[in-house]
Amino acid sequence: MAVGCTSDPAPKYSEPEVERFVQTSEAKWAASVATNDASILQRILSDDIVWVLDDRVLGKATAIREAAEGPAHFVSNKLDYAHVRFFGSAAVAQGREHWVKRDPRRIGHFIWTNTGVLRNGAWRVVNSQDTSVMDGGT
């Protein structure tokens, strides 16, 4: 329990329902890499997120700004899988996405881990770690 929290019982939620929400959100987040739709990040990232993306550390404002600026180098990005485990009012999702970049055309994948917490009745990602891996090129 964090300092300043009350001792109210843990909020009730359905793990299968939250798992579906997380998997759907992760699929939308992956797809948004190749668009300029930052709305998914606005909805699922906590205001205090720490996102480690390869060799960069991003906060919510930077992540949303960069997503809104456009798809940049990506032609596509799709979720392969997202596994979710629960720890009280926290959920840890681990997954993989495969992407295609243009100019020069390259393929690869992201391996990631996201930690979400239940805050004020909504699940938000508070920590994310993404690693890009090149698979080759065409």
N, CA, C and O atoms as CSV, one atom per row, in Angstrom:
chain,resi,resn,atom,element,x,y,z
A,1,MET,N,N,0.843,-1.172,0.000
A,1,MET,CA,C,0.000,0.000,0.000
A,1,MET,C,C,0.890,1.236,0.000
A,1,MET,O,O,1.850,1.308,0.767
A,2,ALA,N,N,0.585,2.191,-0.836
A,2,ALA,CA,C,1.368,3.418,-0.932
A,2,ALA,C,C,1.019,4.359,0.219
A,2,ALA,O,O,-0.091,4.313,0.749
A,3,VAL,N,N,1.944,5.189,0.592
A,3,VAL,CA,C,1.708,6.163,1.638
A,3,VAL,C,C,0.582,7.085,1.197
A,3,VAL,O,O,0.549,7.545,0.056
A,4,GLY,N,N,-0.332,7.346,2.107
A,4,GLY,CA,C,-1.430,8.255,1.801
A,4,GLY,C,C,-2.662,7.548,1.262
A,4,GLY,O,O,-3.690,8.195,1.064
A,5,CYS,N,N,-2.597,6.249,1.018
A,5,CYS,CA,C,-3.752,5.503,0.526
A,5,CYS,C,C,-4.595,5.055,1.707
A,5,CYS,O,O,-4.082,4.820,2.801
A,6,THR,N,N,-5.885,4.941,1.474
A,6,THR,CA,C,-6.755,4.427,2.514
A,6,THR,C,C,-6.697,2.910,2.504
A,6,THR,O,O,-6.133,2.305,1.592
A,7,SER,N,N,-7.279,2.307,3.514
A,7,SER,CA,C,-7.274,0.857,3.578
A,7,SER,C,C,-8.572,0.276,3.016
A,7,SER,O,O,-8.995,-0.801,3.435
A,8,ASP,N,N,-9.202,0.971,2.083
A,8,ASP,CA,C,-10.413,0.458,1.445
A,8,ASP,C,C,-10.100,-0.856,0.770
A,8,ASP,O,O,-8.977,-1.076,0.316
A,9,PRO,N,N,-11.108,-1.753,0.698
A,9,PRO,CA,C,-10.862,-3.015,0.007
A,9,PRO,C,C,-10.488,-2.774,-1.450
A,9,PRO,O,O,-10.846,-1.755,-2.042
A,10,ALA,N,N,-9.761,-3.733,-2.013
A,10,ALA,CA,C,-9.344,-3.619,-3.411
A,10,ALA,C,C,-10.572,-3.520,-4.304
A,10,ALA,O,O,-11.573,-4.190,-4.052
A,11,PRO,N,N,-10.512,-2.688,-5.350
A,11,PRO,CA,C,-11.639,-2.563,-6.262
A,11,PRO,C,C,-11.936,-3.893,-6.938
A,11,PRO,O,O,-11.033,-4.698,-7.168
A,12,LYS,N,N,-13.192,-4.116,-7.251
A,12,LYS,CA,C,-13.600,-5.348,-7.917
A,12,LYS,C,C,-13.562,-5.148,-9.426
A,12,LYS,O,O,-13.993,-4.114,-9.936
A,13,TYR,N,N,-13.055,-6.124,-10.120
A,13,TYR,CA,C,-13.040,-6.098,-11.577
A,13,TYR,C,C,-12.993,-7.536,-12.066
A,13,TYR,O,O,-12.596,-8.442,-11.333
A,14,SER,N,N,-13.392,-7.730,-13.283
A,14,SER,CA,C,-13.380,-9.045,-13.902
A,14,SER,C,C,-12.075,-9.208,-14.663
A,14,SER,O,O,-11.827,-8.474,-15.620
A,15,GLU,N,N,-11.227,-10.163,-14.256
A,15,GLU,CA,C,-9.950,-10.364,-14.951
A,15,GLU,C,C,-10.145,-10.651,-16.432
A,15,GLU,O,O,-9.423,-10.073,-17.245
A,16,PRO,N,N,-11.088,-11.518,-16.834
A,16,PRO,CA,C,-11.270,-11.738,-18.279
A,16,PRO,C,C,-11.673,-10.462,-19.031
A,16,PRO,O,O,-11.233,-10.236,-20.158
A,17,GLU,N,N,-12.505,-9.638,-18.405
A,17,GLU,CA,C,-12.918,-8.387,-19.045
A,17,GLU,C,C,-11.739,-7.426,-19.192
A,17,GLU,O,O,-11.558,-6.810,-20.242
A,18,VAL,N,N,-10.944,-7.306,-18.139
A,18,VAL,CA,C,-9.774,-6.422,-18.189
A,18,VAL,C,C,-8.751,-6.967,-19.178
A,18,VAL,O,O,-8.133,-6.195,-19.911
A,19,GLU,N,N,-8.563,-8.283,-19.211
A,19,GLU,CA,C,-7.625,-8.877,-20.165
A,19,GLU,C,C,-8.039,-8.542,-21.599
A,19,GLU,O,O,-7.190,-8.194,-22.420
A,20,ARG,N,N,-9.339,-8.644,-21.909
A,20,ARG,CA,C,-9.817,-8.281,-23.252
A,20,ARG,C,C,-9.561,-6.796,-23.533
A,20,ARG,O,O,-9.143,-6.433,-24.633
A,21,PHE,N,N,-9.815,-5.936,-22.532
A,21,PHE,CA,C,-9.565,-4.508,-22.686
A,21,PHE,C,C,-8.088,-4.255,-22.981
A,21,PHE,O,O,-7.758,-3.493,-23.890
A,22,VAL,N,N,-7.198,-4.892,-22.216
A,22,VAL,CA,C,-5.755,-4.706,-22.406
A,22,VAL,C,C,-5.342,-5.187,-23.795
A,22,VAL,O,O,-4.616,-4.484,-24.497
A,23,GLN,N,N,-5.790,-6.364,-24.199
A,23,GLN,CA,C,-5.410,-6.896,-25.508
A,23,GLN,C,C,-5.935,-6.012,-26.636
A,23,GLN,O,O,-5.221,-5.772,-27.610
A,24,THR,N,N,-7.155,-5.531,-26.521
A,24,THR,CA,C,-7.722,-4.628,-27.528
A,24,THR,C,C,-6.947,-3.317,-27.566
A,24,THR,O,O,-6.628,-2.807,-28.640
A,25,SER,N,N,-6.648,-2.777,-26.392
A,25,SER,CA,C,-5.896,-1.518,-26.319
A,25,SER,C,C,-4.498,-1.670,-26.902
A,25,SER,O,O,-4.019,-0.784,-27.610
A,26,GLU,N,N,-3.840,-2.796,-26.606
A,26,GLU,CA,C,-2.496,-3.030,-27.133
A,26,GLU,C,C,-2.525,-3.170,-28.657
A,26,GLU,O,O,-1.622,-2.684,-29.337
A,27,ALA,N,N,-3.549,-3.824,-29.196
A,27,ALA,CA,C,-3.672,-3.954,-30.651
A,27,ALA,C,C,-3.886,-2.580,-31.293
A,27,ALA,O,O,-3.312,-2.291,-32.343
A,28,LYS,N,N,-4.699,-1.743,-30.676
A,28,LYS,CA,C,-4.928,-0.394,-31.210
A,28,LYS,C,C,-3.665,0.453,-31.090
A,28,LYS,O,O,-3.338,1.213,-32.001
A,29,TRP,N,N,-2.955,0.324,-29.967
A,29,TRP,CA,C,-1.711,1.061,-29.787
A,29,TRP,C,C,-0.715,0.649,-30.868
A,29,TRP,O,O,-0.068,1.503,-31.473
A,30,ALA,N,N,-0.590,-0.651,-31.114
A,30,ALA,CA,C,0.329,-1.136,-32.146
A,30,ALA,C,C,-0.036,-0.563,-33.504
A,30,ALA,O,O,0.833,-0.062,-34.217
A,31,ALA,N,N,-1.301,-0.630,-33.868
A,31,ALA,CA,C,-1.740,-0.126,-35.170
A,31,ALA,C,C,-1.506,1.372,-35.292
A,31,ALA,O,O,-1.224,1.868,-36.383
A,32,SER,N,N,-1.620,2.098,-34.186
A,32,SER,CA,C,-1.472,3.559,-34.239
A,32,SER,C,C,-0.050,4.002,-34.563
A,32,SER,O,O,0.173,5.164,-34.903
A,33,VAL,N,N,0.917,3.085,-34.460
A,33,VAL,CA,C,2.304,3.420,-34.802
A,33,VAL,C,C,2.413,3.822,-36.276
A,33,VAL,O,O,3.276,4.622,-36.638
A,34,ALA,N,N,1.546,3.271,-37.121
A,34,ALA,CA,C,1.595,3.557,-38.559
A,34,ALA,C,C,0.546,4.590,-38.984
A,34,ALA,O,O,0.294,4.766,-40.176
A,35,THR,N,N,-0.061,5.268,-38.014
A,35,THR,CA,C,-1.034,6.337,-38.303
A,35,THR,C,C,-0.679,7.542,-37.447
A,35,THR,O,O,0.302,7.513,-36.703
A,36,ASN,N,N,-1.454,8.573,-37.549
A,36,ASN,CA,C,-1.219,9.724,-36.667
A,36,ASN,C,C,-2.327,9.832,-35.619
A,36,ASN,O,O,-2.608,10.924,-35.126
A,37,ASP,N,N,-2.957,8.704,-35.278
A,37,ASP,CA,C,-4.028,8.679,-34.273
A,37,ASP,C,C,-3.423,8.537,-32.882
A,37,ASP,O,O,-3.061,7.439,-32.459
A,38,ALA,N,N,-3.321,9.645,-32.187
A,38,ALA,CA,C,-2.759,9.637,-30.834
A,38,ALA,C,C,-3.835,9.423,-29.777
A,38,ALA,O,O,-3.529,9.406,-28.584
A,39,SER,N,N,-5.082,9.258,-30.188
A,39,SER,CA,C,-6.175,9.158,-29.220
A,39,SER,C,C,-6.053,7.922,-28.325
A,39,SER,O,O,-6.435,7.975,-27.156
A,40,ILE,N,N,-5.534,6.826,-28.843
A,40,ILE,CA,C,-5.386,5.632,-28.007
A,40,ILE,C,C,-4.382,5.894,-26.884
A,40,ILE,O,O,-4.596,5.466,-25.749
A,41,LEU,N,N,-3.295,6.591,-27.194
A,41,LEU,CA,C,-2.315,6.917,-26.149
A,41,LEU,C,C,-2.920,7.859,-25.119
A,41,LEU,O,O,-2.676,7.717,-23.921
A,42,GLN,N,N,-3.700,8.811,-25.580
A,42,GLN,CA,C,-4.371,9.745,-24.664
A,42,GLN,C,C,-5.247,8.984,-23.675
A,42,GLN,O,O,-5.312,9.337,-22.498
A,43,ARG,N,N,-5.921,7.936,-24.156
A,43,ARG,CA,C,-6.840,7.174,-23.307
A,43,ARG,C,C,-6.137,6.206,-22.369
A,43,ARG,O,O,-6.563,6.060,-21.223
A,44,ILE,N,N,-5.077,5.538,-22.811
A,44,ILE,CA,C,-4.541,4.445,-21.988
A,44,ILE,C,C,-3.274,4.781,-21.200
A,44,ILE,O,O,-2.947,4.072,-20.248
A,45,LEU,N,N,-2.562,5.830,-21.567
A,45,LEU,CA,C,-1.351,6.174,-20.818
A,45,LEU,C,C,-1.697,7.020,-19.601
A,45,LEU,O,O,-2.527,7.926,-19.681
A,46,SER,N,N,-1.058,6.722,-18.475
A,46,SER,CA,C,-1.235,7.554,-17.290
A,46,SER,C,C,-0.484,8.864,-17.494
A,46,SER,O,O,0.451,8.939,-18.291
A,47,ASP,N,N,-0.895,9.874,-16.780
A,47,ASP,CA,C,-0.223,11.169,-16.895
A,47,ASP,C,C,1.236,11.087,-16.460
A,47,ASP,O,O,2.059,11.886,-16.905
A,48,ASP,N,N,1.566,10.124,-15.590
A,48,ASP,CA,C,2.923,10.011,-15.053
A,48,ASP,C,C,3.687,8.815,-15.639
A,48,ASP,O,O,4.612,8.303,-15.008
A,49,ILE,N,N,3.306,8.376,-16.828
A,49,ILE,CA,C,3.964,7.210,-17.437
A,49,ILE,C,C,5.458,7.438,-17.628
A,49,ILE,O,O,5.907,8.550,-17.905
A,50,VAL,N,N,6.205,6.369,-17.474
A,50,VAL,CA,C,7.610,6.324,-17.860
A,50,VAL,C,C,7.686,5.250,-18.941
A,50,VAL,O,O,7.463,4.070,-18.672
A,51,TRP,N,N,8.003,5.668,-20.163
A,51,TRP,CA,C,8.052,4.760,-21.315
A,51,TRP,C,C,9.479,4.721,-21.840
A,51,TRP,O,O,9.983,5.719,-22.356
A,52,VAL,N,N,10.124,3.578,-21.711
A,52,VAL,CA,C,11.467,3.386,-22.242
A,52,VAL,C,C,11.314,2.718,-23.602
A,52,VAL,O,O,10.881,1.570,-23.699
A,53,LEU,N,N,11.675,3.450,-24.643
A,53,LEU,CA,C,11.563,2.975,-26.019
A,53,LEU,C,C,12.967,2.928,-26.597
A,53,LEU,O,O,13.536,3.952,-26.975
A,54,ASP,N,N,13.514,1.719,-26.660
A,54,ASP,CA,C,14.905,1.527,-27.069
A,54,ASP,C,C,15.809,2.377,-26.180
A,54,ASP,O,O,15.938,2.093,-24.989
A,55,ASP,N,N,16.435,3.411,-26.736
A,55,ASP,CA,C,17.369,4.221,-25.953
A,55,ASP,C,C,16.783,5.563,-25.525
A,55,ASP,O,O,17.526,6.485,-25.189
A,56,ARG,N,N,15.460,5.677,-25.535
A,56,ARG,CA,C,14.789,6.935,-25.165
A,56,ARG,C,C,13.846,6.713,-23.998
A,56,ARG,O,O,13.323,5.615,-23.811
A,57,VAL,N,N,13.631,7.765,-23.212
A,57,VAL,CA,C,12.632,7.755,-22.147
A,57,VAL,C,C,11.618,8.835,-22.477
A,57,VAL,O,O,11.966,10.007,-22.624
A,58,LEU,N,N,10.346,8.426,-22.595
A,58,LEU,CA,C,9.288,9.350,-22.975
A,58,LEU,C,C,8.262,9.473,-21.860
A,58,LEU,O,O,8.005,8.525,-21.118
A,59,GLY,N,N,7.686,10.653,-21.763
A,59,GLY,CA,C,6.523,10.881,-20.924
A,59,GLY,C,C,5.300,10.934,-21.820
A,59,GLY,O,O,5.409,10.798,-23.039
A,60,LYS,N,N,4.138,11.133,-21.218
A,60,LYS,CA,C,2.887,11.118,-21.970
A,60,LYS,C,C,2.831,12.227,-23.016
A,60,LYS,O,O,2.451,11.972,-24.159
A,61,ALA,N,N,3.195,13.433,-22.652
A,61,ALA,CA,C,3.104,14.553,-23.592
A,61,ALA,C,C,3.957,14.314,-24.830
A,61,ALA,O,O,3.507,14.572,-25.947
A,62,THR,N,N,5.169,13.832,-24.652
A,62,THR,CA,C,6.052,13.552,-25.789
A,62,THR,C,C,5.496,12.423,-26.641
A,62,THR,O,O,5.503,12.512,-27.869
A,63,ALA,N,N,5.013,11.358,-26.002
A,63,ALA,CA,C,4.460,10.218,-26.741
A,63,ALA,C,C,3.268,10.659,-27.595
A,63,ALA,O,O,3.162,10.271,-28.758
A,64,ILE,N,N,2.387,11.455,-27.029
A,64,ILE,CA,C,1.207,11.911,-27.763
A,64,ILE,C,C,1.611,12.860,-28.881
A,64,ILE,O,O,1.095,12.759,-29.994
A,65,ARG,N,N,2.522,13.777,-28.602
A,65,ARG,CA,C,2.969,14.727,-29.629
A,65,ARG,C,C,3.593,13.988,-30.813
A,65,ARG,O,O,3.276,14.284,-31.965
A,66,GLU,N,N,4.473,13.036,-30.537
A,66,GLU,CA,C,5.137,12.309,-31.614
A,66,GLU,C,C,4.150,11.436,-32.395
A,66,GLU,O,O,4.262,11.315,-33.615
A,67,ALA,N,N,3.196,10.834,-31.704
A,67,ALA,CA,C,2.187,10.020,-32.396
A,67,ALA,C,C,1.325,10.903,-33.301
A,67,ALA,O,O,0.988,10.504,-34.416
A,68,ALA,N,N,0.973,12.081,-32.836
A,68,ALA,CA,C,0.121,12.985,-33.614
A,68,ALA,C,C,0.851,13.575,-34.817
A,68,ALA,O,O,0.214,13.963,-35.796
A,69,GLU,N,N,2.185,13.647,-34.752
A,69,GLU,CA,C,2.962,14.205,-35.862
A,69,GLU,C,C,2.936,13.305,-37.093
A,69,GLU,O,O,3.204,13.766,-38.202
A,70,GLY,N,N,2.616,12.030,-36.908
A,70,GLY,CA,C,2.489,11.168,-38.076
A,70,GLY,C,C,3.260,9.881,-37.959
A,70,GLY,O,O,4.043,9.686,-37.030
A,71,PRO,N,N,3.028,9.003,-38.917
A,71,PRO,CA,C,3.599,7.668,-38.854
A,71,PRO,C,C,5.094,7.587,-39.134
A,71,PRO,O,O,5.715,6.549,-38.910
A,72,ALA,N,N,5.663,8.663,-39.616
A,72,ALA,CA,C,7.108,8.702,-39.861
A,72,ALA,C,C,7.582,7.521,-40.700
A,72,ALA,O,O,7.294,7.452,-41.895
A,73,HIS,N,N,8.293,6.609,-40.089
A,73,HIS,CA,C,8.969,5.543,-40.833
A,73,HIS,C,C,8.168,4.254,-40.995
A,73,HIS,O,O,8.592,3.362,-41.730
A,74,PHE,N,N,7.030,4.136,-40.334
A,74,PHE,CA,C,6.314,2.862,-40.311
A,74,PHE,C,C,5.240,2.761,-41.385
A,74,PHE,O,O,4.447,3.683,-41.577
A,75,VAL,N,N,5.224,1.631,-42.079
A,75,VAL,CA,C,4.155,1.293,-43.020
A,75,VAL,C,C,3.042,0.594,-42.248
A,75,VAL,O,O,1.861,0.872,-42.455
A,76,SER,N,N,3.433,-0.317,-41.354
A,76,SER,CA,C,2.458,-1.038,-40.541
A,76,SER,C,C,3.100,-1.522,-39.253
A,76,SER,O,O,4.322,-1.619,-39.139
A,77,ASN,N,N,2.246,-1.821,-38.289
A,77,ASN,CA,C,2.666,-2.420,-37.028
A,77,ASN,C,C,1.453,-3.164,-36.474
A,77,ASN,O,O,0.388,-2.576,-36.288
A,78,LYS,N,N,1.620,-4.462,-36.212
A,78,LYS,CA,C,0.489,-5.276,-35.759
A,78,LYS,C,C,0.875,-6.107,-34.548
A,78,LYS,O,O,1.992,-6.612,-34.443
A,79,LEU,N,N,-0.075,-6.233,-33.644
A,79,LEU,CA,C,0.126,-7.032,-32.443
A,79,LEU,C,C,0.157,-8.515,-32.789
A,79,LEU,O,O,-0.733,-9.005,-33.485
A,80,ASP,N,N,1.170,-9.233,-32.313
A,80,ASP,CA,C,1.239,-10.686,-32.443
A,80,ASP,C,C,0.536,-11.353,-31.262
A,80,ASP,O,O,-0.264,-12.272,-31.440
A,81,TYR,N,N,0.844,-10.878,-30.056
A,81,TYR,CA,C,0.204,-11.409,-28.853
A,81,TYR,C,C,0.394,-10.439,-27.702
A,81,TYR,O,O,1.280,-9.585,-27.728
A,82,ALA,N,N,-0.444,-10.584,-26.699
A,82,ALA,CA,C,-0.314,-9.853,-25.442
A,82,ALA,C,C,-0.788,-10.782,-24.327
A,82,ALA,O,O,-1.957,-11.166,-24.289
A,83,HIS,N,N,0.114,-11.140,-23.426
A,83,HIS,CA,C,-0.221,-11.970,-22.269
A,83,HIS,C,C,-0.364,-11.048,-21.063
A,83,HIS,O,O,0.457,-10.154,-20.856
A,84,VAL,N,N,-1.402,-11.267,-20.275
A,84,VAL,CA,C,-1.699,-10.390,-19.143
A,84,VAL,C,C,-1.709,-11.209,-17.850
A,84,VAL,O,O,-2.308,-12.282,-17.779
A,85,ARG,N,N,-1.029,-10.674,-16.828
A,85,ARG,CA,C,-1.052,-11.268,-15.483
A,85,ARG,C,C,-1.497,-10.192,-14.506
A,85,ARG,O,O,-1.199,-9.012,-14.692
A,86,PHE,N,N,-2.212,-10.603,-13.462
A,86,PHE,CA,C,-2.768,-9.662,-12.496
A,86,PHE,C,C,-2.089,-9.793,-11.151
A,86,PHE,O,O,-1.755,-10.888,-10.698
A,87,PHE,N,N,-1.891,-8.633,-10.519
A,87,PHE,CA,C,-1.311,-8.546,-9.188
A,87,PHE,C,C,-2.114,-7.502,-8.424
A,87,PHE,O,O,-1.722,-6.336,-8.368
A,88,GLY,N,N,-3.232,-7.912,-7.838
A,88,GLY,CA,C,-4.106,-6.964,-7.154
A,88,GLY,C,C,-4.688,-5.980,-8.147
A,88,GLY,O,O,-5.323,-6.382,-9.122
A,89,SER,N,N,-4.479,-4.692,-7.911
A,89,SER,CA,C,-5.007,-3.670,-8.818
A,89,SER,C,C,-3.968,-3.259,-9.864
A,89,SER,O,O,-4.015,-2.150,-10.397
A,90,ALA,N,N,-3.033,-4.165,-10.151
A,90,ALA,CA,C,-2.037,-3.944,-11.206
A,90,ALA,C,C,-2.099,-5.098,-12.200
A,90,ALA,O,O,-2.389,-6.237,-11.831
A,91,ALA,N,N,-1.825,-4.790,-13.452
A,91,ALA,CA,C,-1.761,-5.804,-14.497
A,91,ALA,C,C,-0.461,-5.615,-15.260
A,91,ALA,O,O,-0.089,-4.493,-15.604
A,92,VAL,N,N,0.225,-6.717,-15.522
A,92,VAL,CA,C,1.462,-6.675,-16.298
A,92,VAL,C,C,1.191,-7.403,-17.612
A,92,VAL,O,O,0.819,-8.576,-17.626
A,93,ALA,N,N,1.386,-6.684,-18.708
A,93,ALA,CA,C,1.183,-7.263,-20.040
A,93,ALA,C,C,2.539,-7.371,-20.723
A,93,ALA,O,O,3.344,-6.441,-20.690
A,94,GLN,N,N,2.776,-8.531,-21.345
A,94,GLN,CA,C,3.995,-8.733,-22.127
A,94,GLN,C,C,3.552,-9.145,-23.509
A,94,GLN,O,O,2.663,-9.983,-23.665
A,95,GLY,N,N,4.184,-8.544,-24.532
A,95,GLY,CA,C,3.747,-8.861,-25.875
A,95,GLY,C,C,4.802,-8.648,-26.931
A,95,GLY,O,O,5.951,-8.300,-26.662
A,96,ARG,N,N,4.346,-8.877,-28.152
A,96,ARG,CA,C,5.204,-8.736,-29.321
A,96,ARG,C,C,4.366,-8.170,-30.462
A,96,ARG,O,O,3.194,-8.512,-30.623
A,97,GLU,N,N,4.988,-7.304,-31.243
A,97,GLU,CA,C,4.378,-6.726,-32.436
A,97,GLU,C,C,5.348,-6.896,-33.589
A,97,GLU,O,O,6.560,-6.941,-33.382
A,98,HIS,N,N,4.827,-6.991,-34.794
A,98,HIS,CA,C,5.721,-7.011,-35.964
A,98,HIS,C,C,5.415,-5.784,-36.816
A,98,HIS,O,O,4.261,-5.407,-37.015
A,99,TRP,N,N,6.491,-5.176,-37.311
A,99,TRP,CA,C,6.365,-3.933,-38.050
A,99,TRP,C,C,7.091,-3.988,-39.383
A,99,TRP,O,O,7.967,-4.820,-39.618
A,100,VAL,N,N,6.685,-3.061,-40.247
A,100,VAL,CA,C,7.349,-2.844,-41.537
A,100,VAL,C,C,7.653,-1.353,-41.615
A,100,VAL,O,O,6.776,-0.520,-41.391
A,101,LYS,N,N,8.898,-1.025,-41.935
A,101,LYS,CA,C,9.319,0.361,-42.133
A,101,LYS,C,C,9.607,0.587,-43.608
A,101,LYS,O,O,9.926,-0.345,-44.345
A,102,ARG,N,N,9.490,1.838,-44.022
A,102,ARG,CA,C,9.791,2.214,-45.407
A,102,ARG,C,C,11.133,2.952,-45.466
A,102,ARG,O,O,11.658,3.398,-44.446
A,103,ASP,N,N,11.654,3.068,-46.640
A,103,ASP,CA,C,12.811,3.921,-46.955
A,103,ASP,C,C,14.012,3.748,-46.035
A,103,ASP,O,O,14.199,4.617,-45.183
A,104,PRO,N,N,14.812,2.754,-46.117
A,104,PRO,CA,C,14.639,1.558,-46.934
A,104,PRO,C,C,13.669,0.612,-46.238
A,104,PRO,O,O,13.503,0.659,-45.019
A,105,ARG,N,N,13.050,-0.222,-47.007
A,105,ARG,CA,C,12.059,-1.160,-46.464
A,105,ARG,C,C,12.767,-2.149,-45.531
A,105,ARG,O,O,13.724,-2.821,-45.916
A,106,ARG,N,N,12.270,-2.217,-44.303
A,106,ARG,CA,C,12.824,-3.120,-43.299
A,106,ARG,C,C,11.674,-3.745,-42.516
A,106,ARG,O,O,10.595,-3.163,-42.407
A,107,ILE,N,N,11.916,-4.927,-41.978
A,107,ILE,CA,C,10.934,-5.566,-41.117
A,107,ILE,C,C,11.574,-5.887,-39.783
A,107,ILE,O,O,12.787,-6.070,-39.687
A,108,GLY,N,N,10.742,-5.953,-38.755
A,108,GLY,CA,C,11.241,-6.255,-37.425
A,108,GLY,C,C,10.092,-6.409,-36.459
A,108,GLY,O,O,8.937,-6.546,-36.861
A,109,HIS,N,N,10.416,-6.387,-35.184
A,109,HIS,CA,C,9.372,-6.500,-34.181
A,109,HIS,C,C,9.748,-5.741,-32.915
A,109,HIS,O,O,10.915,-5.447,-32.657
A,110,PHE,N,N,8.729,-5.441,-32.147
A,110,PHE,CA,C,8.892,-4.896,-30.808
A,110,PHE,C,C,8.594,-6.012,-29.822
A,110,PHE,O,O,7.627,-6.754,-29.995
A,111,ILE,N,N,9.404,-6.133,-28.805
A,111,ILE,CA,C,9.119,-6.954,-27.633
A,111,ILE,C,C,8.914,-5.954,-26.506
A,111,ILE,O,O,9.735,-5.055,-26.324
A,112,TRP,N,N,7.838,-6.093,-25.750
A,112,TRP,CA,C,7.526,-5.075,-24.753
A,112,TRP,C,C,6.895,-5.658,-23.492
A,112,TRP,O,O,6.376,-6.774,-23.485
A,113,THR,N,N,6.957,-4.870,-22.442
A,113,THR,CA,C,6.267,-5.136,-21.187
A,113,THR,C,C,5.632,-3.833,-20.736
A,113,THR,O,O,6.294,-2.797,-20.671
A,114,ASN,N,N,4.343,-3.891,-20.426
A,114,ASN,CA,C,3.608,-2.726,-19.926
A,114,ASN,C,C,2.998,-3.067,-18.577
A,114,ASN,O,O,2.492,-4.170,-18.368
A,115,THR,N,N,3.052,-2.111,-17.672
A,115,THR,CA,C,2.412,-2.261,-16.377
A,115,THR,C,C,1.265,-1.277,-16.300
A,115,THR,O,O,1.441,-0.075,-16.498
A,116,GLY,N,N,0.088,-1.805,-16.009
A,116,GLY,CA,C,-1.097,-0.964,-15.867
A,116,GLY,C,C,-1.623,-1.039,-14.452
A,116,GLY,O,O,-1.487,-2.056,-13.772
A,117,VAL,N,N,-2.230,0.059,-14.019
A,117,VAL,CA,C,-2.847,0.093,-12.699
A,117,VAL,C,C,-4.270,0.607,-12.831
A,117,VAL,O,O,-4.608,1.338,-13.762
A,118,LEU,N,N,-5.086,0.207,-11.879
A,118,LEU,CA,C,-6.461,0.660,-11.804
A,118,LEU,C,C,-6.488,1.930,-10.980
A,118,LEU,O,O,-6.208,1.908,-9.781
A,119,ARG,N,N,-6.829,3.046,-11.629
A,119,ARG,CA,C,-6.895,4.345,-10.951
A,119,ARG,C,C,-8.249,4.976,-11.234
A,119,ARG,O,O,-8.645,5.140,-12.388
A,120,ASN,N,N,-8.939,5.321,-10.182
A,120,ASN,CA,C,-10.242,5.983,-10.320
A,120,ASN,C,C,-11.151,5.233,-11.285
A,120,ASN,O,O,-11.862,5.843,-12.084
A,121,GLY,N,N,-11.123,3.920,-11.205
A,121,GLY,CA,C,-12.013,3.094,-12.007
A,121,GLY,C,C,-11.578,2.842,-13.434
A,121,GLY,O,O,-12.319,2.219,-14.195
A,122,ALA,N,N,-10.384,3.311,-13.828
A,122,ALA,CA,C,-9.907,3.118,-15.205
A,122,ALA,C,C,-8.499,2.536,-15.186
A,122,ALA,O,O,-7.681,2.884,-14.335
A,123,TRP,N,N,-8.229,1.644,-16.138
A,123,TRP,CA,C,-6.899,1.051,-16.264
A,123,TRP,C,C,-6.021,1.972,-17.098
A,123,TRP,O,O,-6.414,2.394,-18.185
A,124,ARG,N,N,-4.829,2.283,-16.590
A,124,ARG,CA,C,-3.873,3.152,-17.269
A,124,ARG,C,C,-2.485,2.522,-17.232
A,124,ARG,O,O,-2.101,1.904,-16.239
A,125,VAL,N,N,-1.731,2.682,-18.330
A,125,VAL,CA,C,-0.349,2.192,-18.396
A,125,VAL,C,C,0.540,3.205,-17.674
A,125,VAL,O,O,0.573,4.383,-18.030
A,126,VAL,N,N,1.264,2.727,-16.650
A,126,VAL,CA,C,2.146,3.603,-15.872
A,126,VAL,C,C,3.612,3.392,-16.209
A,126,VAL,O,O,4.450,4.248,-15.926
A,127,ASN,N,N,3.921,2.247,-16.815
A,127,ASN,CA,C,5.299,1.952,-17.170
A,127,ASN,C,C,5.310,1.085,-18.418
A,127,ASN,O,O,4.514,0.154,-18.545
A,128,SER,N,N,6.221,1.397,-19.344
A,128,SER,CA,C,6.328,0.630,-20.579
A,128,SER,C,C,7.794,0.500,-20.949
A,128,SER,O,O,8.574,1.441,-20.802
A,129,GLN,N,N,8.158,-0.686,-21.433
A,129,GLN,CA,C,9.522,-0.944,-21.893
A,129,GLN,C,C,9.409,-1.634,-23.246
A,129,GLN,O,O,8.905,-2.754,-23.329
A,130,ASP,N,N,9.876,-0.974,-24.312
A,130,ASP,CA,C,9.835,-1.531,-25.666
A,130,ASP,C,C,11.249,-1.684,-26.198
A,130,ASP,O,O,12.091,-0.804,-26.020
A,131,THR,N,N,11.498,-2.807,-26.852
A,131,THR,CA,C,12.775,-3.040,-27.512
A,131,THR,C,C,12.495,-3.384,-28.965
A,131,THR,O,O,11.688,-4.269,-29.250
A,132,SER,N,N,13.166,-2.682,-29.898
A,132,SER,CA,C,13.036,-2.954,-31.331
A,132,SER,C,C,14.085,-3.961,-31.750
A,132,SER,O,O,15.240,-3.890,-31.331
A,133,VAL,N,N,13.658,-4.915,-32.596
A,133,VAL,CA,C,14.557,-5.935,-33.101
A,133,VAL,C,C,14.376,-6.026,-34.615
A,133,VAL,O,O,13.259,-6.210,-35.098
A,134,MET,N,N,15.465,-5.898,-35.356
A,134,MET,CA,C,15.402,-6.030,-36.815
A,134,MET,C,C,15.310,-7.506,-37.188
A,134,MET,O,O,16.048,-8.336,-36.656
A,135,ASP,N,N,14.398,-7.828,-38.107
A,135,ASP,CA,C,14.276,-9.201,-38.584
A,135,ASP,C,C,14.986,-9.389,-39.923
A,135,ASP,O,O,15.312,-10.520,-40.284
A,136,GLY,N,N,15.228,-8.338,-40.648
A,136,GLY,CA,C,15.813,-8.418,-41.967
A,136,GLY,C,C,15.209,-7.368,-42.868
A,136,GLY,O,O,14.611,-6.416,-42.366
A,137,GLY,N,N,15.333,-7.492,-44.131
A,137,GLY,CA,C,14.791,-6.518,-45.062
A,137,GLY,C,C,14.395,-7.163,-46.366
A,137,GLY,O,O,14.751,-8.306,-46.652
A,138,THR,N,N,13.650,-6.406,-47.154
A,138,THR,CA,C,13.255,-6.901,-48.473
A,138,THR,C,C,13.724,-5.948,-49.529
A,138,THR,O,O,13.493,-6.180,-50.716
